[in-house]
């Protein structure tokens, strides 16, 4: 699969995550789910492209997504 798909799908889901959480309209769980998905997608992109710093950052974002999902559930 093309790396551009992982990159841009990850970017899109991260943008939606930030909007959903910032709107504060009760869809925070969906937002944190999107953060986790974004971290996975960008993590795949970073791993394939050997972007070690970005890959490390995605582990943090994935953890934040899981914590957010647990706290809002």
mmJSON file of the N, C-alpha and C atoms, coordinates in Angstrom:
{"data_MODEL":{"atom_site":{
"group_PDB":["ATOM","ATOM","ATOM","ATOM","ATOM","ATOM","ATOM","ATOM","ATOM","ATOM","ATOM","ATOM","ATOM","ATOM","ATOM","ATOM","ATOM","ATOM","ATOM","ATOM","ATOM","ATOM","ATOM","ATOM","ATOM","ATOM","ATOM","ATOM","ATOM","ATOM","ATOM","ATOM","ATOM","ATOM","ATOM","ATOM","ATOM","ATOM","ATOM","ATOM","ATOM","ATOM","ATOM","ATOM","ATOM","ATOM","ATOM","ATOM","ATOM","ATOM","ATOM","ATOM","ATOM","ATOM","ATOM","ATOM","ATOM","ATOM","ATOM","ATOM","ATOM","ATOM","ATOM","ATOM","ATOM","ATOM","ATOM","ATOM","ATOM","ATOM","ATOM","ATOM","ATOM","ATOM","ATOM","ATOM","ATOM","ATOM","ATOM","ATOM","ATOM","ATOM","ATOM","ATOM","ATOM","ATOM","ATOM","ATOM","ATOM","ATOM","ATOM","ATOM","ATOM","ATOM","ATOM","ATOM","ATOM","ATOM","ATOM","ATOM","ATOM","ATOM","ATOM","ATOM","ATOM","ATOM","ATOM","ATOM","ATOM","ATOM","ATOM","ATOM","ATOM","ATOM","ATOM","ATOM","ATOM","ATOM","ATOM","ATOM","ATOM","ATOM","ATOM","ATOM","ATOM","ATOM","ATOM","ATOM","ATOM","ATOM","ATOM","ATOM","ATOM","ATOM","ATOM","ATOM","ATOM","ATOM","ATOM","ATOM","ATOM","ATOM","ATOM","ATOM","ATOM","ATOM","ATOM","ATOM","ATOM","ATOM","ATOM","ATOM","ATOM","ATOM","ATOM","ATOM","ATOM","ATOM","ATOM","ATOM","ATOM","ATOM","ATOM","ATOM","ATOM","ATOM","ATOM","ATOM","ATOM","ATOM","ATOM","ATOM","ATOM","ATOM","ATOM","ATOM","ATOM","ATOM","ATOM","ATOM","ATOM","ATOM","ATOM","ATOM","ATOM","ATOM","ATOM","ATOM","ATOM","ATOM","ATOM","ATOM","ATOM","ATOM","ATOM","ATOM","ATOM","ATOM","ATOM","ATOM","ATOM","ATOM","ATOM","ATOM","ATOM","ATOM","ATOM","ATOM","ATOM","ATOM","ATOM","ATOM","ATOM","ATOM","ATOM","ATOM","ATOM","ATOM","ATOM"],
"id":[1,2,3,4,5,6,7,8,9,10,11,12,13,14,15,16,17,18,19,20,21,22,23,24,25,26,27,28,29,30,31,32,33,34,35,36,37,38,39,40,41,42,43,44,45,46,47,48,49,50,51,52,53,54,55,56,57,58,59,60,61,62,63,64,65,66,67,68,69,70,71,72,73,74,75,76,77,78,79,80,81,82,83,84,85,86,87,88,89,90,91,92,93,94,95,96,97,98,99,100,101,102,103,104,105,106,107,108,109,110,111,112,113,114,115,116,117,118,119,120,121,122,123,124,125,126,127,128,129,130,131,132,133,134,135,136,137,138,139,140,141,142,143,144,145,146,147,148,149,150,151,152,153,154,155,156,157,158,159,160,161,162,163,164,165,166,167,168,169,170,171,172,173,174,175,176,177,178,179,180,181,182,183,184,185,186,187,188,189,190,191,192,193,194,195,196,197,198,199,200,201,202,203,204,205,206,207,208,209,210,211,212,213,214,215,216,217,218,219],
"type_symbol":["N","C","C","N","C","C","N","C","C","N","C","C","N","C","C","N","C","C","N","C","C","N","C","C","N","C","C","N","C","C","N","C","C","N","C","C","N","C","C","N","C","C","N","C","C","N","C","C","N","C","C","N","C","C","N","C","C","N","C","C","N","C","C","N","C","C","N","C","C","N","C","C","N","C","C","N","C","C","N","C","C","N","C","C","N","C","C","N","C","C","N","C","C","N","C","C","N","C","C","N","C","C","N","C","C","N","C","C","N","C","C","N","C","C","N","C","C","N","C","C","N","C","C","N","C","C","N","C","C","N","C","C","N","C","C","N","C","C","N","C","C","N","C","C","N","C","C","N","C","C","N","C","C","N","C","C","N","C","C","N","C","C","N","C","C","N","C","C","N","C","C","N","C","C","N","C","C","N","C","C","N","C","C","N","C","C","N","C","C","N","C","C","N","C","C","N","C","C","N","C","C","N","C","C","N","C","C","N","C","C","N","C","C","N","C","C","N","C","C"],
"label_atom_id":["N","CA","C","N","CA","C","N","CA","C","N","CA","C","N","CA","C","N","CA","C","N","CA","C","N","CA","C","N","CA","C","N","CA","C","N","CA","C","N","CA","C","N","CA","C","N","CA","C","N","CA","C","N","CA","C","N","CA","C","N","CA","C","N","CA","C","N","CA","C","N","CA","C","N","CA","C","N","CA","C","N","CA","C","N","CA","C","N","CA","C","N","CA","C","N","CA","C","N","CA","C","N","CA","C","N","CA","C","N","CA","C","N","CA","C","N","CA","C","N","CA","C","N","CA","C","N","CA","C","N","CA","C","N","CA","C","N","CA","C","N","CA","C","N","CA","C","N","CA","C","N","CA","C","N","CA","C","N","CA","C","N","CA","C","N","CA","C","N","CA","C","N","CA","C","N","CA","C","N","CA","C","N","CA","C","N","CA","C","N","CA","C","N","CA","C","N","CA","C","N","CA","C","N","CA","C","N","CA","C","N","CA","C","N","CA","C","N","CA","C","N","CA","C","N","CA","C","N","CA","C","N","CA","C","N","CA","C","N","CA","C","N","CA","C","N","CA","C","N","CA","C","N","CA","C"],
"label_alt_id":[null,null,null,null,null,null,null,null,null,null,null,null,null,null,null,null,null,null,null,null,null,null,null,null,null,null,null,null,null,null,null,null,null,null,null,null,null,null,null,null,null,null,null,null,null,null,null,null,null,null,null,null,null,null,null,null,null,null,null,null,null,null,null,null,null,null,null,null,null,null,null,null,null,null,null,null,null,null,null,null,null,null,null,null,null,null,null,null,null,null,null,null,null,null,null,null,null,null,null,null,null,null,null,null,null,null,null,null,null,null,null,null,null,null,null,null,null,null,null,null,null,null,null,null,null,null,null,null,null,null,null,null,null,null,null,null,null,null,null,null,null,null,null,null,null,null,null,null,null,null,null,null,null,null,null,null,null,null,null,null,null,null,null,null,null,null,null,null,null,null,null,null,null,null,null,null,null,null,null,null,null,null,null,null,null,null,null,null,null,null,null,null,null,null,null,null,null,null,null,null,null,null,null,null,null,null,null,null,null,null,null,null,null,null,null,null,null,null,null],
"label_comp_id":["UNK","UNK","UNK","UNK","UNK","UNK","UNK","UNK","UNK","UNK","UNK","UNK","UNK","UNK","UNK","UNK","UNK","UNK","UNK","UNK","UNK","UNK","UNK","UNK","UNK","UNK","UNK","UNK","UNK","UNK","UNK","UNK","UNK","UNK","UNK","UNK","UNK","UNK","UNK","UNK","UNK","UNK","UNK","UNK","UNK","UNK","UNK","UNK","UNK","UNK","UNK","UNK","UNK","UNK","UNK","UNK","UNK","UNK","UNK","UNK","UNK","UNK","UNK","UNK","UNK","UNK","UNK","UNK","UNK","UNK","UNK","UNK","UNK","UNK","UNK","UNK","UNK","UNK","UNK","UNK","UNK","UNK","UNK","UNK","UNK","UNK","UNK","UNK","UNK","UNK","UNK","UNK","UNK","UNK","UNK","UNK","UNK","UNK","UNK","UNK","UNK","UNK","UNK","UNK","UNK","UNK","UNK","UNK","UNK","UNK","UNK","UNK","UNK","UNK","UNK","UNK","UNK","UNK","UNK","UNK","UNK","UNK","UNK","UNK","UNK","UNK","UNK","UNK","UNK","UNK","UNK","UNK","UNK","UNK","UNK","UNK","UNK","UNK","UNK","UNK","UNK","UNK","UNK","UNK","UNK","UNK","UNK","UNK","UNK","UNK","UNK","UNK","UNK","UNK","UNK","UNK","UNK","UNK","UNK","UNK","UNK","UNK","UNK","UNK","UNK","UNK","UNK","UNK","UNK","UNK","UNK","UNK","UNK","UNK","UNK","UNK","UNK","UNK","UNK","UNK","UNK","UNK","UNK","UNK","UNK","UNK","UNK","UNK","UNK","UNK","UNK","UNK","UNK","UNK","UNK","UNK","UNK","UNK","UNK","UNK","UNK","UNK","UNK","UNK","UNK","UNK","UNK","UNK","UNK","UNK","UNK","UNK","UNK","UNK","UNK","UNK","UNK","UNK","UNK"],
"label_asym_id":["A","A","A","A","A","A","A","A","A","A","A","A","A","A","A","A","A","A","A","A","A","A","A","A","A","A","A","A","A","A","A","A","A","A","A","A","A","A","A","A","A","A","A","A","A","A","A","A","A","A","A","A","A","A","A","A","A","A","A","A","A","A","A","A","A","A","A","A","A","A","A","A","A","A","A","A","A","A","A","A","A","A","A","A","A","A","A","A","A","A","A","A","A","A","A","A","A","A","A","A","A","A","A","A","A","A","A","A","A","A","A","A","A","A","A","A","A","A","A","A","A","A","A","A","A","A","A","A","A","A","A","A","A","A","A","A","A","A","A","A","A","A","A","A","A","A","A","A","A","A","A","A","A","A","A","A","A","A","A","A","A","A","A","A","A","A","A","A","A","A","A","A","A","A","A","A","A","A","A","A","A","A","A","A","A","A","A","A","A","A","A","A","A","A","A","A","A","A","A","A","A","A","A","A","A","A","A","A","A","A","A","A","A","A","A","A","A","A","A"],
"label_entity_id":["1","1","1","1","1","1","1","1","1","1","1","1","1","1","1","1","1","1","1","1","1","1","1","1","1","1","1","1","1","1","1","1","1","1","1","1","1","1","1","1","1","1","1","1","1","1","1","1","1","1","1","1","1","1","1","1","1","1","1","1","1","1","1","1","1","1","1","1","1","1","1","1","1","1","1","1","1","1","1","1","1","1","1","1","1","1","1","1","1","1","1","1","1","1","1","1","1","1","1","1","1","1","1","1","1","1","1","1","1","1","1","1","1","1","1","1","1","1","1","1","1","1","1","1","1","1","1","1","1","1","1","1","1","1","1","1","1","1","1","1","1","1","1","1","1","1","1","1","1","1","1","1","1","1","1","1","1","1","1","1","1","1","1","1","1","1","1","1","1","1","1","1","1","1","1","1","1","1","1","1","1","1","1","1","1","1","1","1","1","1","1","1","1","1","1","1","1","1","1","1","1","1","1","1","1","1","1","1","1","1","1","1","1","1","1","1","1","1","1"],
"label_seq_id":[1,1,1,2,2,2,3,3,3,4,4,4,5,5,5,6,6,6,7,7,7,8,8,8,9,9,9,10,10,10,11,11,11,12,12,12,13,13,13,14,14,14,15,15,15,16,16,16,17,17,17,18,18,18,19,19,19,20,20,20,21,21,21,22,22,22,23,23,23,24,24,24,25,25,25,26,26,26,27,27,27,28,28,28,29,29,29,30,30,30,31,31,31,32,32,32,33,33,33,34,34,34,35,35,35,36,36,36,37,37,37,38,38,38,39,39,39,40,40,40,41,41,41,42,42,42,43,43,43,44,44,44,45,45,45,46,46,46,47,47,47,48,48,48,49,49,49,50,50,50,51,51,51,52,52,52,53,53,53,54,54,54,55,55,55,56,56,56,57,57,57,58,58,58,59,59,59,60,60,60,61,61,61,62,62,62,63,63,63,64,64,64,65,65,65,66,66,66,67,67,67,68,68,68,69,69,69,70,70,70,71,71,71,72,72,72,73,73,73],
"pdbx_PDB_ins_code":[null,null,null,null,null,null,null,null,null,null,null,null,null,null,null,null,null,null,null,null,null,null,null,null,null,null,null,null,null,null,null,null,null,null,null,null,null,null,null,null,null,null,null,null,null,null,null,null,null,null,null,null,null,null,null,null,null,null,null,null,null,null,null,null,null,null,null,null,null,null,null,null,null,null,null,null,null,null,null,null,null,null,null,null,null,null,null,null,null,null,null,null,null,null,null,null,null,null,null,null,null,null,null,null,null,null,null,null,null,null,null,null,null,null,null,null,null,null,null,null,null,null,null,null,null,null,null,null,null,null,null,null,null,null,null,null,null,null,null,null,null,null,null,null,null,null,null,null,null,null,null,null,null,null,null,null,null,null,null,null,null,null,null,null,null,null,null,null,null,null,null,null,null,null,null,null,null,null,null,null,null,null,null,null,null,null,null,null,null,null,null,null,null,null,null,null,null,null,null,null,null,null,null,null,null,null,null,null,null,null,null,null,null,null,null,null,null,null,null],
"Cartn_x":[0.846,0.0,0.892,0.46,1.216,1.348,2.564,2.803,2.001,1.704,0.926,-0.455,-1.022,-2.345,-2.278,-1.247,-1.09,-0.844,0.005,0.341,-0.906,-1.64,-2.757,-4.0,-4.199,-5.306,-5.027,-3.768,-3.388,-3.561,-3.193,-3.352,-4.834,-5.635,-7.073,-7.741,-7.419,-8.03,-7.54,-6.295,-5.789,-6.514,-6.786,-7.525,-8.937,-9.594,-10.942,-10.929,-9.923,-9.795,-9.754,-8.895,-8.728,-10.012,-10.717,-11.987,-13.052,-13.155,-14.174,-13.96,-12.717,-12.437,-12.64,-12.194,-12.313,-13.768,-14.617,-16.019,-16.761,-16.292,-16.875,-18.386,-18.788,-20.222,-20.592,-19.733,-20.056,-19.538,-18.702,-18.155,-16.651,-16.242,-14.829,-14.319,-15.152,-14.721,-14.39,-15.23,-14.951,-13.658,-13.473,-12.251,-11.012,-11.034,-9.873,-9.663,-10.742,-10.616,-9.897,-10.24,-9.575,-8.106,-7.794,-6.394,-5.611,-6.178,-5.514,-5.323,-6.358,-6.257,-5.203,-5.193,-4.201,-2.789,-2.582,-1.257,-0.812,-1.735,-1.399,-1.024,-1.85,-1.597,-0.29,-0.076,1.156,2.347,2.116,3.173,3.64,2.708,3.062,3.859,3.379,4.094,5.51,5.642,6.945,7.876,7.353,8.167,8.69,7.805,8.207,9.208,9.066,9.967,11.18,11.313,12.441,12.518,11.342,11.252,11.13,12.263,12.265,11.656,11.908,11.345,9.837,9.314,7.857,7.243,7.917,7.417,7.32,8.341,8.308,7.141,6.938,5.837,4.487,4.346,3.084,2.778,3.828,3.589,2.961,3.436,2.851,1.401,1.151,-0.208,-1.156,-0.665,-1.498,-1.849,-0.867,-1.113,-2.126,-1.994,-2.934,-4.337,-4.433,-5.726,-6.392,-5.614,-6.164,-6.59,-5.754,-6.105,-7.378,-7.46,-8.656,-9.909,-9.784,-10.942,-11.387,-10.433,-10.768,-11.437,-10.908,-11.442,-12.828,-13.11,-14.412,-15.463,-15.055,-16.006,-16.871],
"Cartn_y":[-1.182,0.0,1.247,2.244,3.488,4.224,4.684,5.414,6.702,7.335,8.588,8.374,7.202,6.908,6.918,6.259,6.244,7.651,8.385,9.746,10.636,10.705,11.638,11.16,9.867,9.359,9.655,9.525,9.859,11.336,12.173,13.625,13.986,13.416,13.712,13.297,12.092,11.642,12.471,12.943,13.806,15.152,15.691,16.955,16.778,15.701,15.442,15.238,14.517,14.328,15.668,16.548,17.827,18.651,18.611,19.336,18.749,17.424,16.767,17.057,17.035,17.298,18.784,19.655,21.096,21.567,20.928,21.333,21.056,20.078,19.764,19.558,18.694,18.438,16.982,16.303,14.942,13.846,14.179,13.144,12.958,13.209,13.087,11.656,10.662,9.265,8.97,9.444,9.26,9.986,11.179,11.933,11.178,10.615,9.873,8.585,7.996,6.836,7.227,8.405,8.904,9.222,9.703,9.947,8.641,7.585,6.285,5.804,5.909,5.509,6.339,7.631,8.512,8.098,7.791,7.383,6.096,5.178,3.922,4.182,4.978,5.253,6.018,7.065,7.838,7.021,6.147,5.257,4.315,3.774,2.908,3.707,4.907,5.775,6.068,6.404,6.741,5.534,4.37,3.155,2.833,2.89,2.596,3.612,4.862,5.906,6.124,5.293,5.387,6.753,7.297,8.56,8.211,7.972,7.438,8.393,9.68,10.644,10.709,10.706,10.732,9.427,8.319,7.025,7.03,7.542,7.643,8.52,9.624,10.521,9.821,8.945,8.245,7.266,6.701,5.853,6.669,7.905,8.792,9.127,9.487,9.833,8.636,7.446,6.248,6.034,6.218,6.09,7.12,8.359,9.411,9.076,8.507,8.11,7.039,6.036,4.956,5.51,6.343,6.945,7.789,8.587,9.411,8.57,7.454,6.573,5.953,5.54,4.934,5.96,7.159,8.191,8.68,8.67,9.166,8.079,6.82,5.717,5.593],
"Cartn_z":[0.0,0.0,0.0,-0.684,-0.835,0.504,0.807,2.055,2.151,1.033,1.046,1.658,1.455,2.012,3.536,4.105,5.56,6.096,5.407,5.839,5.89,4.781,4.696,5.439,5.523,6.345,7.817,8.231,9.602,9.9,8.959,9.125,9.225,8.367,8.353,9.663,10.145,11.392,12.581,12.544,13.621,13.633,12.469,12.382,12.94,12.541,13.046,14.558,15.062,16.51,17.23,16.766,17.46,17.41,16.307,16.203,17.121,17.151,17.975,19.455,19.903,21.315,21.623,20.737,20.972,20.966,20.191,20.135,21.449,22.204,23.515,23.423,22.483,22.273,22.58,23.323,23.734,22.825,21.869,20.981,21.208,22.46,22.796,22.626,22.958,22.8,21.341,20.442,19.011,18.648,19.205,18.943,19.385,20.597,21.075,20.279,19.797,18.913,17.619,17.111,15.905,16.165,17.379,17.733,17.702,18.26,18.233,16.801,15.988,14.58,13.861,14.103,13.489,13.872,15.15,15.613,14.933,14.743,14.063,12.603,11.924,10.508,10.295,11.082,10.934,11.427,12.42,12.879,11.783,11.027,9.889,8.867,8.561,7.615,8.102,9.397,9.967,9.965,10.3,10.305,8.913,7.936,6.554,6.016,6.444,5.969,6.853,7.902,8.837,9.527,9.869,10.611,12.091,12.725,14.088,15.108,14.981,15.919,15.84,14.628,14.436,14.939,14.715,15.196,16.722,17.393,18.849,19.305,18.636,18.968,18.835,17.852,17.633,18.757,19.392,20.56,21.683,21.87,22.878,22.516,21.265,20.846,20.978,20.638,20.792,22.26,23.138,24.578,25.054,24.59,24.956,24.449,23.265,22.723,23.568,23.982,24.816,26.181,26.784,28.068,27.946,26.893,26.677,26.501,25.761,25.548,26.867,27.684,28.978,29.886,29.922,30.817,30.375,29.079,28.599,28.488,28.611,28.457,29.643],
"occupancy":[1.0,1.0,1.0,1.0,1.0,1.0,1.0,1.0,1.0,1.0,1.0,1.0,1.0,1.0,1.0,1.0,1.0,1.0,1.0,1.0,1.0,1.0,1.0,1.0,1.0,1.0,1.0,1.0,1.0,1.0,1.0,1.0,1.0,1.0,1.0,1.0,1.0,1.0,1.0,1.0,1.0,1.0,1.0,1.0,1.0,1.0,1.0,1.0,1.0,1.0,1.0,1.0,1.0,1.0,1.0,1.0,1.0,1.0,1.0,1.0,1.0,1.0,1.0,1.0,1.0,1.0,1.0,1.0,1.0,1.0,1.0,1.0,1.0,1.0,1.0,1.0,1.0,1.0,1.0,1.0,1.0,1.0,1.0,1.0,1.0,1.0,1.0,1.0,1.0,1.0,1.0,1.0,1.0,1.0,1.0,1.0,1.0,1.0,1.0,1.0,1.0,1.0,1.0,1.0,1.0,1.0,1.0,1.0,1.0,1.0,1.0,1.0,1.0,1.0,1.0,1.0,1.0,1.0,1.0,1.0,1.0,1.0,1.0,1.0,1.0,1.0,1.0,1.0,1.0,1.0,1.0,1.0,1.0,1.0,1.0,1.0,1.0,1.0,1.0,1.0,1.0,1.0,1.0,1.0,1.0,1.0,1.0,1.0,1.0,1.0,1.0,1.0,1.0,1.0,1.0,1.0,1.0,1.0,1.0,1.0,1.0,1.0,1.0,1.0,1.0,1.0,1.0,1.0,1.0,1.0,1.0,1.0,1.0,1.0,1.0,1.0,1.0,1.0,1.0,1.0,1.0,1.0,1.0,1.0,1.0,1.0,1.0,1.0,1.0,1.0,1.0,1.0,1.0,1.0,1.0,1.0,1.0,1.0,1.0,1.0,1.0,1.0,1.0,1.0,1.0,1.0,1.0,1.0,1.0,1.0,1.0,1.0,1.0,1.0,1.0,1.0,1.0,1.0,1.0],
"B_iso_or_equiv":[0.0,0.0,0.0,0.0,0.0,0.0,0.0,0.0,0.0,0.0,0.0,0.0,0.0,0.0,0.0,0.0,0.0,0.0,0.0,0.0,0.0,0.0,0.0,0.0,0.0,0.0,0.0,0.0,0.0,0.0,0.0,0.0,0.0,0.0,0.0,0.0,0.0,0.0,0.0,0.0,0.0,0.0,0.0,0.0,0.0,0.0,0.0,0.0,0.0,0.0,0.0,0.0,0.0,0.0,0.0,0.0,0.0,0.0,0.0,0.0,0.0,0.0,0.0,0.0,0.0,0.0,0.0,0.0,0.0,0.0,0.0,0.0,0.0,0.0,0.0,0.0,0.0,0.0,0.0,0.0,0.0,0.0,0.0,0.0,0.0,0.0,0.0,0.0,0.0,0.0,0.0,0.0,0.0,0.0,0.0,0.0,0.0,0.0,0.0,0.0,0.0,0.0,0.0,0.0,0.0,0.0,0.0,0.0,0.0,0.0,0.0,0.0,0.0,0.0,0.0,0.0,0.0,0.0,0.0,0.0,0.0,0.0,0.0,0.0,0.0,0.0,0.0,0.0,0.0,0.0,0.0,0.0,0.0,0.0,0.0,0.0,0.0,0.0,0.0,0.0,0.0,0.0,0.0,0.0,0.0,0.0,0.0,0.0,0.0,0.0,0.0,0.0,0.0,0.0,0.0,0.0,0.0,0.0,0.0,0.0,0.0,0.0,0.0,0.0,0.0,0.0,0.0,0.0,0.0,0.0,0.0,0.0,0.0,0.0,0.0,0.0,0.0,0.0,0.0,0.0,0.0,0.0,0.0,0.0,0.0,0.0,0.0,0.0,0.0,0.0,0.0,0.0,0.0,0.0,0.0,0.0,0.0,0.0,0.0,0.0,0.0,0.0,0.0,0.0,0.0,0.0,0.0,0.0,0.0,0.0,0.0,0.0,0.0,0.0,0.0,0.0,0.0,0.0,0.0],
"pdbx_formal_charge":[null,null,null,null,null,null,null,null,null,null,null,null,null,null,null,null,null,null,null,null,null,null,null,null,null,null,null,null,null,null,null,null,null,null,null,null,null,null,null,null,null,null,null,null,null,null,null,null,null,null,null,null,null,null,null,null,null,null,null,null,null,null,null,null,null,null,null,null,null,null,null,null,null,null,null,null,null,null,null,null,null,null,null,null,null,null,null,null,null,null,null,null,null,null,null,null,null,null,null,null,null,null,null,null,null,null,null,null,null,null,null,null,null,null,null,null,null,null,null,null,null,null,null,null,null,null,null,null,null,null,null,null,null,null,null,null,null,null,null,null,null,null,null,null,null,null,null,null,null,null,null,null,null,null,null,null,null,null,null,null,null,null,null,null,null,null,null,null,null,null,null,null,null,null,null,null,null,null,null,null,null,null,null,null,null,null,null,null,null,null,null,null,null,null,null,null,null,null,null,null,null,null,null,null,null,null,null,null,null,null,null,null,null,null,null,null,null,null,null],
"auth_seq_id":[1,1,1,2,2,2,3,3,3,4,4,4,5,5,5,6,6,6,7,7,7,8,8,8,9,9,9,10,10,10,11,11,11,12,12,12,13,13,13,14,14,14,15,15,15,16,16,16,17,17,17,18,18,18,19,19,19,20,20,20,21,21,21,22,22,22,23,23,23,24,24,24,25,25,25,26,26,26,27,27,27,28,28,28,29,29,29,30,30,30,31,31,31,32,32,32,33,33,33,34,34,34,35,35,35,36,36,36,37,37,37,38,38,38,39,39,39,40,40,40,41,41,41,42,42,42,43,43,43,44,44,44,45,45,45,46,46,46,47,47,47,48,48,48,49,49,49,50,50,50,51,51,51,52,52,52,53,53,53,54,54,54,55,55,55,56,56,56,57,57,57,58,58,58,59,59,59,60,60,60,61,61,61,62,62,62,63,63,63,64,64,64,65,65,65,66,66,66,67,67,67,68,68,68,69,69,69,70,70,70,71,71,71,72,72,72,73,73,73],
"auth_comp_id":["UNK","UNK","UNK","UNK","UNK","UNK","UNK","UNK","UNK","UNK","UNK","UNK","UNK","UNK","UNK","UNK","UNK","UNK","UNK","UNK","UNK","UNK","UNK","UNK","UNK","UNK","UNK","UNK","UNK","UNK","UNK","UNK","UNK","UNK","UNK","UNK","UNK","UNK","UNK","UNK","UNK","UNK","UNK","UNK","UNK","UNK","UNK","UNK","UNK","UNK","UNK","UNK","UNK","UNK","UNK","UNK","UNK","UNK","UNK","UNK","UNK","UNK","UNK","UNK","UNK","UNK","UNK","UNK","UNK","UNK","UNK","UNK","UNK","UNK","UNK","UNK","UNK","UNK","UNK","UNK","UNK","UNK","UNK","UNK","UNK","UNK","UNK","UNK","UNK","UNK","UNK","UNK","UNK","UNK","UNK","UNK","UNK","UNK","UNK","UNK","UNK","UNK","UNK","UNK","UNK","UNK","UNK","UNK","UNK","UNK","UNK","UNK","UNK","UNK","UNK","UNK","UNK","UNK","UNK","UNK","UNK","UNK","UNK","UNK","UNK","UNK","UNK","UNK","UNK","UNK","UNK","UNK","UNK","UNK","UNK","UNK","UNK","UNK","UNK","UNK","UNK","UNK","UNK","UNK","UNK","UNK","UNK","UNK","UNK","UNK","UNK","UNK","UNK","UNK","UNK","UNK","UNK","UNK","UNK","UNK","UNK","UNK","UNK","UNK","UNK","UNK","UNK","UNK","UNK","UNK","UNK","UNK","UNK","UNK","UNK","UNK","UNK","UNK","UNK","UNK","UNK","UNK","UNK","UNK","UNK","UNK","UNK","UNK","UNK","UNK","UNK","UNK","UNK","UNK","UNK","UNK","UNK","UNK","UNK","UNK","UNK","UNK","UNK","UNK","UNK","UNK","UNK","UNK","UNK","UNK","UNK","UNK","UNK","UNK","UNK","UNK","UNK","UNK","UNK"],
"auth_asym_id":["A","A","A","A","A","A","A","A","A","A","A","A","A","A","A","A","A","A","A","A","A","A","A","A","A","A","A","A","A","A","A","A","A","A","A","A","A","A","A","A","A","A","A","A","A","A","A","A","A","A","A","A","A","A","A","A","A","A","A","A","A","A","A","A","A","A","A","A","A","A","A","A","A","A","A","A","A","A","A","A","A","A","A","A","A","A","A","A","A","A","A","A","A","A","A","A","A","A","A","A","A","A","A","A","A","A","A","A","A","A","A","A","A","A","A","A","A","A","A","A","A","A","A","A","A","A","A","A","A","A","A","A","A","A","A","A","A","A","A","A","A","A","A","A","A","A","A","A","A","A","A","A","A","A","A","A","A","A","A","A","A","A","A","A","A","A","A","A","A","A","A","A","A","A","A","A","A","A","A","A","A","A","A","A","A","A","A","A","A","A","A","A","A","A","A","A","A","A","A","A","A","A","A","A","A","A","A","A","A","A","A","A","A","A","A","A","A","A","A"],
"auth_atom_id":["N","CA","C","N","CA","C","N","CA","C","N","CA","C","N","CA","C","N","CA","C","N","CA","C","N","CA","C","N","CA","C","N","CA","C","N","CA","C","N","CA","C","N","CA","C","N","CA","C","N","CA","C","N","CA","C","N","CA","C","N","CA","C","N","CA","C","N","CA","C","N","CA","C","N","CA","C","N","CA","C","N","CA","C","N","CA","C","N","CA","C","N","CA","C","N","CA","C","N","CA","C","N","CA","C","N","CA","C","N","CA","C","N","CA","C","N","CA","C","N","CA","C","N","CA","C","N","CA","C","N","CA","C","N","CA","C","N","CA","C","N","CA","C","N","CA","C","N","CA","C","N","CA","C","N","CA","C","N","CA","C","N","CA","C","N","CA","C","N","CA","C","N","CA","C","N","CA","C","N","CA","C","N","CA","C","N","CA","C","N","CA","C","N","CA","C","N","CA","C","N","CA","C","N","CA","C","N","CA","C","N","CA","C","N","CA","C","N","CA","C","N","CA","C","N","CA","C","N","CA","C","N","CA","C","N","CA","C","N","CA","C","N","CA","C","N","CA","C","N","CA","C","N","CA","C"],
"pdbx_PDB_model_num":[1,1,1,1,1,1,1,1,1,1,1,1,1,1,1,1,1,1,1,1,1,1,1,1,1,1,1,1,1,1,1,1,1,1,1,1,1,1,1,1,1,1,1,1,1,1,1,1,1,1,1,1,1,1,1,1,1,1,1,1,1,1,1,1,1,1,1,1,1,1,1,1,1,1,1,1,1,1,1,1,1,1,1,1,1,1,1,1,1,1,1,1,1,1,1,1,1,1,1,1,1,1,1,1,1,1,1,1,1,1,1,1,1,1,1,1,1,1,1,1,1,1,1,1,1,1,1,1,1,1,1,1,1,1,1,1,1,1,1,1,1,1,1,1,1,1,1,1,1,1,1,1,1,1,1,1,1,1,1,1,1,1,1,1,1,1,1,1,1,1,1,1,1,1,1,1,1,1,1,1,1,1,1,1,1,1,1,1,1,1,1,1,1,1,1,1,1,1,1,1,1,1,1,1,1,1,1,1,1,1,1,1,1,1,1,1,1,1,1]
}}}
